[in-house]
Amino acid sequence: MGMIQDSIEELHGLLIYEINGEKFCSDIKEISTILKPSEANLKLRSAIESYVLFDEFEYKLINIHIMLKFNSPKVMKCSKLILFEVFGKRFGFIVDKIIELVTTDRLFVEKSLDLIPHSDKNFISSILKTQNRIIYMIDFEKITKELDKLSGLLQPVHN
């Protein structure tokens, strides 16, 4: 592997992105790739199920805006498609824009860093509060359980 690839694999931190004007974050270790939506190899399995083909793997495309009870996304020039591999599932969703990559070292430098468990909203696991912002952490365990439920509904019935 090249020196740059090795450096990326050793990196620890959070990717901060925006969905419907709110800031969210994900552990960079869970992210497979980030693409422009126009670059994605989008495939339709049915009228309600689509996926992205990347590196010969299928990533189920989910509408995170609807899951978080926001308005449907408008794909803009700065929108990105983030593909994840979490809890043995591959899925992706479109975010309005990428804000920044925050390394773990920088997170610990921030003096007032509070991680508050949050169970009031569907698909939000906790809130990260820093000196000047609030960032929501998406509950990928709940999302993968929801994907399991949905895939069960989409399975053909055999007699």
N, CA, C and O of each residue as an XYZ file, in Angstrom:
636
protein
N       0.830     -1.188      0.000
C       0.000      0.000      0.000
C       0.868      1.242      0.000
O       1.979      1.241      0.530
N       0.350      2.295     -0.598
C       1.086      3.538     -0.637
C       1.084      4.247      0.703
O       0.300      3.929      1.597
N       1.982      5.216      0.821
C       2.120      5.964      2.072
C       0.848      6.724      2.425
O       0.469      6.772      3.596
N       0.174      7.323      1.430
C      -1.054      8.074      1.692
C      -2.147      7.137      2.176
O      -2.839      7.452      3.144
N      -2.317      5.994      1.528
C      -3.341      5.033      1.931
C      -3.093      4.553      3.357
O      -4.040      4.446      4.136
N      -1.852      4.265      3.716
C      -1.525      3.836      5.075
C      -1.885      4.918      6.082
O      -2.399      4.614      7.159
N      -1.621      6.177      5.744
C      -1.935      7.290      6.641
C      -3.429      7.412      6.862
O      -3.868      7.662      7.985
N      -4.213      7.241      5.815
C      -5.667      7.331      5.927
C      -6.189      6.215      6.813
O      -7.055      6.455      7.655
N      -5.685      5.003      6.643
C      -6.165      3.879      7.439
C      -5.831      4.039      8.914
O      -6.528      3.472      9.755
N      -4.805      4.779      9.254
C      -4.432      4.995     10.650
C      -5.142      6.198     11.262
O      -5.017      6.441     12.462
N      -5.879      6.950     10.460
C      -6.536      8.158     10.926
C      -7.742      7.814     11.800
O      -8.482      6.878     11.496
N      -7.939      8.556     12.865
C      -9.089      8.391     13.751
C      -9.787      9.729     13.863
O      -9.134     10.763     14.004
N     -11.099      9.719     13.800
C     -11.822     10.970     13.939
C     -13.235     10.873     13.427
O     -13.774      9.785     13.226
N     -13.829     12.043     13.219
C     -15.215     12.146     12.810
C     -15.334     12.961     11.533
O     -14.650     13.969     11.353
N     -16.220     12.504     10.649
C     -16.580     13.285      9.490
C     -17.846     14.041      9.858
O     -18.845     13.437     10.249
N     -17.804     15.359      9.733
C     -18.964     16.182     10.071
C     -19.613     16.632      8.768
O     -18.947     17.150      7.871
N     -20.918     16.426      8.681
C     -21.668     16.766      7.481
C     -22.995     17.400      7.864
O     -23.414     17.360      9.021
N     -23.645     17.983      6.869
C     -24.893     18.690      7.119
C     -26.055     17.985      6.431
O     -25.966     17.569      5.275
N     -27.152     17.864      7.184
C     -28.404     17.340      6.647
C     -29.494     18.307      7.088
O     -29.729     18.486      8.283
N     -30.157     18.929      6.119
C     -31.269     19.839      6.401
C     -30.905     20.947      7.398
O     -31.711     21.304      8.257
N     -29.701     21.482      7.279
C     -29.265     22.582      8.127
C     -28.717     22.171      9.482
O     -28.213     23.022     10.215
N     -28.797     20.896      9.840
C     -28.265     20.395     11.115
C     -26.938     19.683     10.860
O     -26.721     19.130      9.781
N     -26.059     19.699     11.852
C     -24.757     19.043     11.728
C     -24.824     17.639     12.333
O     -25.372     17.436     13.417
N     -24.257     16.684     11.608
C     -24.195     15.289     12.019
C     -22.763     14.817     11.860
O     -21.968     15.443     11.159
N     -22.433     13.701     12.518
C     -21.086     13.165     12.363
C     -21.115     11.647     12.355
O     -22.054     11.013     12.835
N     -20.054     11.091     11.795
C     -19.849      9.648     11.752
C     -18.372      9.363     11.945
O     -17.515     10.155     11.552
N     -18.087      8.225     12.555
C     -16.716      7.762     12.714
C     -16.157      7.462     11.325
O     -16.792      6.752     10.544
N     -15.002      7.984     11.016
C     -14.458      7.785      9.669
C     -14.122      6.320      9.393
O     -13.997      5.930      8.233
N     -13.976      5.515     10.421
C     -13.691      4.090     10.228
C     -14.888      3.353      9.633
O     -14.729      2.268      9.073
N     -16.096      3.936      9.749
C     -17.305      3.300      9.228
C     -17.584      3.680      7.776
O     -18.479      3.115      7.147
N     -16.823      4.632      7.245
C     -17.079      5.156      5.908
C     -16.238      4.412      4.875
O     -15.018      4.308      5.003
N     -16.918      3.894      3.843
C     -16.219      3.217      2.755
C     -15.690      4.218      1.746
O     -14.542      4.126      1.311
N     -16.534      5.181      1.373
C     -16.120      6.208      0.420
C     -17.115      7.360      0.427
O     -18.206      7.260      0.988
N     -16.717      8.445     -0.203
C     -17.579      9.612     -0.383
C     -17.541      9.951     -1.868
O     -16.471     10.084     -2.461
N     -18.719     10.089     -2.454
C     -18.831     10.356     -3.888
C     -19.740     11.551     -4.155
O     -20.557     11.924     -3.313
N     -19.590     12.138     -5.320
C     -20.607     13.057     -5.805
C     -21.779     12.181     -6.251
O     -21.553     11.143     -6.874
N     -23.011     12.561     -5.956
C     -24.145     11.722     -6.381
C     -24.140     11.413     -7.882
O     -24.548     10.328     -8.295
N     -23.685     12.355     -8.681
C     -23.649     12.137    -10.131
C     -22.623     11.079    -10.546
O     -22.716     10.531    -11.644
N     -21.647     10.786     -9.681
C     -20.614      9.789     -9.981
C     -21.005      8.379     -9.536
O     -20.327      7.408     -9.874
N     -22.084      8.268     -8.789
C     -22.479      6.976     -8.230
C     -23.058      6.070     -9.305
O     -23.761      6.525    -10.207
N     -22.756      4.791     -9.198
C     -23.295      3.779    -10.102
C     -24.608      3.285     -9.491
O     -24.651      2.225     -8.866
N     -25.680      4.064     -9.680
C     -26.976      3.803     -9.066
C     -27.738      2.745     -9.852
O     -27.811      2.797    -11.080
N     -28.305      1.783     -9.126
C     -29.088      0.707     -9.736
C     -30.441      0.641     -9.043
O     -30.533      0.844     -7.833
N     -31.480      0.361     -9.801
C     -32.816      0.188     -9.241
C     -33.150     -1.290     -9.206
O     -33.062     -1.978    -10.222
N     -33.533     -1.776     -8.037
C     -33.944     -3.167     -7.897
C     -35.457     -3.253     -8.088
O     -35.965     -4.219     -8.656
N     -36.161     -2.245     -7.615
C     -37.617     -2.163     -7.770
C     -37.984     -0.691     -7.691
O     -37.106      0.168     -7.598
N     -39.274     -0.398     -7.728
C     -39.722      0.996     -7.682
C     -39.372      1.665     -6.359
O     -39.258      2.890     -6.296
N     -39.201      0.871     -5.295
C     -38.917      1.468     -3.986
C     -37.553      1.094     -3.423
O     -37.195      1.533     -2.330
N     -36.797      0.299     -4.147
C     -35.493     -0.131     -3.626
C     -34.402      0.164     -4.642
O     -34.483     -0.254     -5.797
N     -33.381      0.890     -4.199
C     -32.244      1.178     -5.065
C     -30.953      0.957     -4.284
O     -30.947      0.912     -3.054
N     -29.869      0.822     -5.026
C     -28.579      0.607     -4.401
C     -27.490      1.220     -5.259
O     -27.694      1.543     -6.429
N     -26.328      1.370     -4.643
C     -25.156      1.891     -5.343
C     -24.151      0.760     -5.441
O     -23.902      0.057     -4.461
N     -23.580      0.584     -6.603
C     -22.544     -0.422     -6.803
C     -21.196      0.279     -6.698
O     -20.898      1.191     -7.468
N     -20.377     -0.161     -5.726
C     -19.048      0.429     -5.535
C     -18.064     -0.673     -5.169
O     -18.324     -1.453     -4.252
N     -16.951     -0.746     -5.865
C     -15.933     -1.781     -5.639
C     -16.542     -3.178     -5.603
O     -16.171     -4.005     -4.769
N     -17.481     -3.434     -6.512
C     -18.151     -4.717     -6.665
C     -19.060     -5.089     -5.492
O     -19.481     -6.241     -5.387
N     -19.367     -4.145     -4.618
C     -20.287     -4.373     -3.510
C     -21.529     -3.515     -3.704
O     -21.455     -2.417     -4.256
N     -22.673     -4.022     -3.246
C     -23.915     -3.272     -3.277
C     -24.111     -2.541     -1.958
O     -23.984     -3.137     -0.888
N     -24.418     -1.262     -2.032
C     -24.727     -0.435     -0.861
C     -26.168      0.030     -1.016
O     -26.491      0.747     -1.963
N     -27.031     -0.372     -0.095
C     -28.432      0.031     -0.158
C     -28.515      1.542      0.021
O     -27.933      2.094      0.955
N     -29.230      2.199     -0.861
C     -29.400      3.646     -0.782
C     -30.616      3.942      0.093
O     -31.728      3.509     -0.208
N     -30.393      4.686      1.181
C     -31.495      5.023      2.076
C     -31.732      6.532      2.052
O     -30.827      7.313      1.759
N     -32.949      6.919      2.361
C     -33.285      8.342      2.429
C     -33.196      8.778      3.885
O     -34.182      8.728      4.620
N     -32.013      9.203      4.290
C     -31.775      9.598      5.684
C     -32.618     10.814      6.060
O     -32.983     10.975      7.224
N     -32.927     11.660      5.101
C     -33.759     12.835      5.381
C     -35.131     12.402      5.924
O     -35.618     12.955      6.911
N     -35.735     11.423      5.277
C     -37.045     10.932      5.720
C     -36.920     10.227      7.062
O     -37.764     10.419      7.937
N     -35.878      9.411      7.243
C     -35.689      8.700      8.517
C     -35.552      9.677      9.683
O     -36.012      9.395     10.790
N     -34.923     10.823      9.436
C     -34.737     11.829     10.486
C     -35.900     12.823     10.540
O     -35.862     13.808     11.277
N     -36.937     12.539      9.738
C     -38.147     13.372      9.691
C     -37.875     14.788      9.173
O     -38.438     15.765      9.667
N     -37.003     14.876      8.172
C     -36.733     16.129      7.487
C     -37.432     16.091      6.136
O     -37.973     15.058      5.739
N     -37.420     17.209      5.436
C     -37.927     17.253      4.065
C     -37.011     16.425      3.172
O     -35.845     16.199      3.496
N     -37.551     15.980      2.056
C     -36.748     15.215      1.105
C     -35.559     16.049      0.627
O     -35.654     17.272      0.515
N     -34.458     15.388      0.353
C     -33.253     16.137     -0.033
C     -33.365     16.738     -1.423
O     -34.025     16.193     -2.308
N     -32.718     17.848     -1.588
C     -32.528     18.430     -2.908
C     -31.042     18.259     -3.207
O     -30.195     18.833     -2.522
N     -30.735     17.484     -4.212
C     -29.340     17.250     -4.547
C     -28.785     18.527     -5.163
O     -29.256     19.007     -6.194
N     -27.763     19.061     -4.491
C     -27.141     20.301     -4.926
C     -25.707     20.020     -5.380
O     -25.224     18.892     -5.280
N     -25.052     21.035     -5.870
C     -23.676     20.894     -6.348
C     -22.747     20.393     -5.232
O     -21.821     19.625     -5.492
N     -22.997     20.831     -3.991
C     -22.123     20.447     -2.875
C     -22.580     19.165     -2.173
O     -21.920     18.728     -1.229
N     -23.694     18.544     -2.605
C     -24.174     17.296     -1.984
C     -23.167     16.175     -2.198
O     -22.458     16.131     -3.204
N     -23.124     15.273     -1.227
C     -22.236     14.112     -1.319
C     -22.997     12.853     -0.937
O     -23.935     12.890     -0.140
N     -22.581     11.754     -1.513
C     -23.107     10.445     -1.176
C     -22.053      9.752     -0.326
O     -20.929      9.538     -0.779
N     -22.412      9.402      0.904
C     -21.478      8.717      1.795
C     -21.894      7.256      1.869
O     -23.052      6.946      2.150
N     -20.945      6.360      1.615
C     -21.195      4.923      1.702
C     -20.562      4.390      2.976
O     -19.406      4.685      3.283
N     -21.337      3.597      3.717
C     -20.919      3.074      5.011
C     -20.906      1.556      5.005
O     -21.625      0.911      4.242
N     -20.069      0.997      5.877
C     -20.125     -0.425      6.190
C     -20.137     -0.521      7.712
O     -19.121     -0.298      8.370
N     -21.311     -0.860      8.262
C     -21.520     -0.859      9.707
C     -22.353     -2.073     10.091
O     -23.334     -2.392      9.419
N     -21.969     -2.752     11.168
C     -22.713     -3.912     11.682
C     -22.995     -4.935     10.581
O     -24.063     -5.545     10.546
N     -22.032     -5.110      9.693
C     -22.175     -6.099      8.629
C     -23.099     -5.687      7.501
O     -23.415     -6.507      6.639
N     -23.535     -4.448      7.483
C     -24.435     -3.945      6.433
C     -23.725     -2.861      5.631
O     -22.899     -2.113      6.154
N     -24.066     -2.798      4.362
C     -23.549     -1.743      3.490
C     -24.721     -0.881      3.058
O     -25.715     -1.386      2.534
N     -24.601      0.419      3.280
C     -25.655      1.341      2.881
C     -25.044      2.717      2.671
O     -23.898      2.967      3.043
N     -25.813      3.589      2.080
C     -25.343      4.940      1.841
C     -26.486      5.917      1.847
O     -27.649      5.543      1.694
N     -26.142      7.180      2.025
C     -27.145      8.231      1.934
C     -26.509      9.531      1.486
O     -25.301      9.736      1.603
N     -27.364     10.404      0.968
C     -26.912     11.703      0.463
C     -26.999     12.728      1.585
O     -28.010     12.827      2.282
N     -25.929     13.483      1.745
C     -25.909     14.590      2.702
C     -25.829     15.891      1.904
O     -25.381     15.910      0.758
N     -26.274     16.975      2.540
C     -26.288     18.265      1.849
C     -24.877     18.745      1.528
O     -24.618     19.261      0.441
N     -23.970     18.568      2.487
C     -22.571     18.923      2.236
C     -21.690     18.365      3.351
O     -22.153     18.075      4.454
N     -20.413     18.225      3.027
C     -19.406     17.830      4.008
C     -18.893     19.115      4.644
O     -18.546     20.067      3.946
N     -18.847     19.134      5.974
C     -18.360     20.323      6.681
C     -16.852     20.208      6.907
O     -16.085     21.075      6.488
N     -16.432     19.119      7.581
C     -15.003     18.954      7.866
C     -14.714     17.567      8.407
O     -15.617     16.826      8.796
N     -13.450     17.240      8.422
C     -12.949     16.039      9.061
C     -12.227     16.486     10.328
O     -11.285     17.277     10.269
N     -12.671     15.979     11.459
C     -12.063     16.354     12.739
C     -11.331     15.133     13.276
O     -11.944     14.095     13.525
N     -10.020     15.259     13.455
C      -9.247     14.136     13.970
C      -9.454     14.006     15.480
O      -9.817     14.971     16.153
N      -9.223     12.820     15.990
C      -9.419     12.556     17.410
C      -8.575     13.487     18.258
O      -9.040     13.985     19.283
N      -7.331     13.731     17.841
C      -6.470     14.639     18.604
C      -7.108     16.010     18.762
O      -7.058     16.607     19.838
N      -7.704     16.503     17.693
C      -8.330     17.818     17.756
C      -9.564     17.799     18.651
O      -9.852     18.785     19.329
N     -10.298     16.682     18.661
C     -11.477     16.580     19.520
C     -11.094     16.721     20.989
O     -11.792     17.380     21.759
N      -9.992     16.106     21.368
C      -9.578     16.156     22.768
C      -8.997     17.514     23.160
O      -8.938     17.853     24.342
N      -8.571     18.285     22.166
C      -8.049     19.622     22.446
C      -9.180     20.565     22.859
O      -8.983     21.460     23.681
N     -10.380     20.353     22.276
C     -11.516     21.209     22.621
C     -11.830     21.024     24.104
O     -12.036     19.904     24.571
N     -11.864     22.130     24.833
C     -11.980     22.061     26.288
C     -13.332     21.572     26.776
O     -13.388     20.765     27.704
N     -14.410     22.027     26.187
C     -15.728     21.618     26.661
C     -16.367     20.676     25.656
O     -17.114     21.105     24.776
N     -16.075     19.416     25.788
C     -16.594     18.398     24.898
C     -17.514     17.492     25.698
O     -17.051     16.750     26.564
N     -18.800     17.540     25.423
C     -19.778     16.716     26.127
C     -20.453     15.787     25.144
O     -20.881     16.215     24.072
N     -20.550     14.513     25.503
C     -21.280     13.534     24.716
C     -22.515     13.169     25.521
O     -22.414     12.563     26.587
N     -23.662     13.533     25.013
C     -24.910     13.353     25.743
C     -25.731     12.270     25.056
O     -26.095     12.424     23.890
N     -26.032     11.163     25.764
C     -26.905     10.137     25.163
C     -28.250     10.759     24.800
O     -28.756     11.634     25.503
N     -28.811     10.296     23.701
C     -30.055     10.885     23.230
C     -30.946      9.783     22.669
O     -30.552      9.078     21.740
N     -32.131      9.632     23.221
C     -33.020      8.590     22.723
C     -34.383      9.146     22.314
O     -35.283      8.381     21.970
N     -34.542     10.464     22.349
C     -35.837     11.048     22.015
C     -36.158     10.969     20.524
O     -37.305     10.725     20.150
N     -35.171     11.169     19.686
C     -35.374     11.159     18.244
C     -35.007      9.792     17.684
O     -34.044      9.165     18.126
N     -35.785      9.338     16.709
C     -35.413      8.117     15.997
C     -34.086      8.315     15.292
O     -33.831      9.368     14.706
N     -33.255      7.309     15.351
C     -31.997      7.250     14.608
C     -30.935      8.245     15.067
O     -29.967      8.468     14.340
N     -31.079      8.843     16.231
C     -30.040      9.693     16.831
C     -29.585      8.987     18.103
O     -30.399      8.705     18.982
N     -28.281      8.700     18.205
C     -27.778      7.991     19.388
C     -27.324      8.948     20.477
O     -27.523      8.686     21.663
N     -26.713     10.056     20.077
C     -26.208     11.000     21.071
C     -25.947     12.348     20.412
O     -25.999     12.502     19.192
N     -25.666     13.309     21.274
C     -25.357     14.668     20.822
C     -23.968     15.015     21.335
O     -23.654     14.814     22.508
N     -23.163     15.527     20.458
C     -21.823     15.970     20.804
C     -21.869     17.487     20.905
O     -22.142     18.175     19.921
N     -21.601     18.004     22.098
C     -21.608     19.454     22.295
C     -20.180     19.914     22.506
O     -19.467     19.407     23.372
N     -19.772     20.884     21.701
C     -18.462     21.501     21.865
C     -18.696     22.964     22.220
O     -19.833     23.387     22.430
N     -17.634     23.713     22.284
C     -17.741     25.112     22.694
C     -18.715     25.910     21.846
O     -19.454     26.745     22.369
N     -18.725     25.665     20.549
C     -19.522     26.539     19.690
C     -20.499     25.814     18.767
O     -21.026     26.433     17.842
N     -20.757     24.525     18.986
C     -21.688     23.838     18.097
C     -22.273     22.573     18.715
O     -21.753     22.020     19.684
N     -23.369     22.145     18.116
C     -24.044     20.905     18.494
C     -24.020     20.001     17.270
O     -24.392     20.411     16.170
N     -23.575     18.760     17.481
C     -23.462     17.798     16.382
C     -24.183     16.520     16.806
O     -23.939     15.987     17.889
N     -25.066     16.040     15.948
C     -25.823     14.828     16.230
C     -25.075     13.609     15.709
O     -24.470     13.645     14.638
N     -25.125     12.533     16.480
C     -24.533     11.265     16.042
C     -25.670     10.327     15.646
O     -26.581     10.065     16.431
N     -25.597      9.832     14.427
C     -26.630      8.941     13.910
C     -26.447      7.557     14.526
O     -25.324      7.075     14.678
N     -27.556      6.931     14.875
C     -27.550      5.599     15.481
C     -27.589      4.551     14.370
O     -28.660      4.163     13.903
N     -26.417      4.105     13.961
C     -26.337      3.148     12.860
C     -26.886      1.775     13.242
O     -27.314      1.023     12.366
N     -26.882      1.442     14.508
C     -27.472      0.165     14.926
C     -28.976      0.169     14.638
O     -29.515     -0.818     14.136
N     -29.651      1.275     14.955
C     -31.090      1.380     14.655
C     -31.326      1.371     13.146
O     -32.285      0.765     12.666
N     -30.460      2.035     12.412
C     -30.624      2.058     10.952
C     -30.480      0.653     10.379
O     -31.271      0.256      9.522
N     -29.485     -0.106     10.835
C     -29.309     -1.462     10.289
C     -30.488     -2.361     10.671
O     -30.887     -3.219      9.884
N     -31.042     -2.176     11.854
C     -32.243     -2.947     12.237
C     -33.423     -2.577     11.342
O     -34.201     -3.442     10.941
N     -33.552     -1.292     11.034
C     -34.620     -0.839     10.136
C     -34.412     -1.416      8.737
O     -35.376     -1.812      8.083
N     -33.168     -1.467      8.277
C     -32.875     -2.062      6.972
C     -33.250     -3.538      6.959
O     -33.770     -4.038      5.961
N     -32.988     -4.241      8.068
C     -33.375     -5.649      8.165
C     -34.890     -5.803      8.062
O     -35.385     -6.695      7.373
N     -35.625     -4.923      8.754
C     -37.093     -4.984      8.695
C     -37.583     -4.726      7.281
O     -38.447     -5.442      6.775
N     -37.026     -3.696      6.642
C     -37.453     -3.354      5.293
C     -37.107     -4.448      4.296
O     -37.908     -4.757      3.413
N     -35.927     -5.035      4.427
C     -35.551     -6.087      3.474
C     -36.443     -7.305      3.661
O     -36.711     -8.020      2.696
N     -36.911     -7.558      4.883
C     -37.860     -8.646      5.128
C     -39.177     -8.385      4.418
O     -39.805     -9.312      3.905
N     -39.600     -7.119      4.386
C     -40.843     -6.759      3.702
C     -40.706     -6.860      2.198
O     -41.687     -7.104      1.497
N     -39.482     -6.672      1.692
C     -39.272     -6.664      0.259
C     -38.967     -8.050     -0.312
O     -38.888     -8.213     -1.529
N     -38.794     -9.054      0.562
C     -38.491    -10.396      0.096
C     -39.709    -11.008     -0.604
O     -40.838    -10.833     -0.147
N     -39.489    -11.712     -1.689
C     -40.633    -12.362     -2.357
C     -41.199    -13.474     -1.493
O     -40.469    -14.127     -0.747
N     -42.475    -13.683     -1.596
C     -43.138    -14.737     -0.833
C     -43.083    -16.021     -1.639
O     -43.456    -16.049     -2.811
N     -42.613    -17.083     -0.999
C     -42.531    -18.387     -1.670
C     -43.584    -19.300     -1.073
O     -43.759    -19.348      0.145
N     -44.289    -20.030     -1.941
C     -45.309    -20.989     -1.467
C     -44.718    -22.343     -1.219
O     -45.430    -23.263     -0.819
